[in-house]
Amino acid sequence: MSDAADNPDETAPPLTGSAAHFAPAAAPSGEDFLAIAADAFAGLPQEFRALCANVVIQVTDFADESTLAHFKMENPYELTGLYHGVDLTQKSIADPHDGPDYVFLYRLPILLEWCERGDVTLRELIAHVLVHEIGHHFGLSDDDMHAIEDAAD
């Protein structure tokens, strides 16, 4: 039996059994992720959204090599999101910051975490990563946010 990938004129045999349920499924695109993130952002309190007016949300498959090197990460699946900018506690009228701040959502690491966990929806996980990165925009450290999450549980 030949593989459909070896011969583009052949189609793969149809899936049967429980695998057939997933046949039409495709991984959400970057645009899908951005739409989910926009919905999550819209659900935040207006006061928080107003303080994020200069934050641009971007979706890429992975962090770039220089970002991974900066955090001493060899595995690109380790990083699901990143805040890049000057947090609100460091901004000053006397020392203006040019350009927007960014929240990066890394699509493939988020998808892998979602598949491995199985205890949250993809929307919940994207919202969690987005809110975590916005927390950095407000000047919170990872330890600060973990303490807040632990207190909420």
Beta strands, then each sheet from edge to edge (+ up, - down):
strand 1: 55-60
strand 2: 81-84
strand 3: 101-106
sheet 1: 1+ 3+ 2-
end
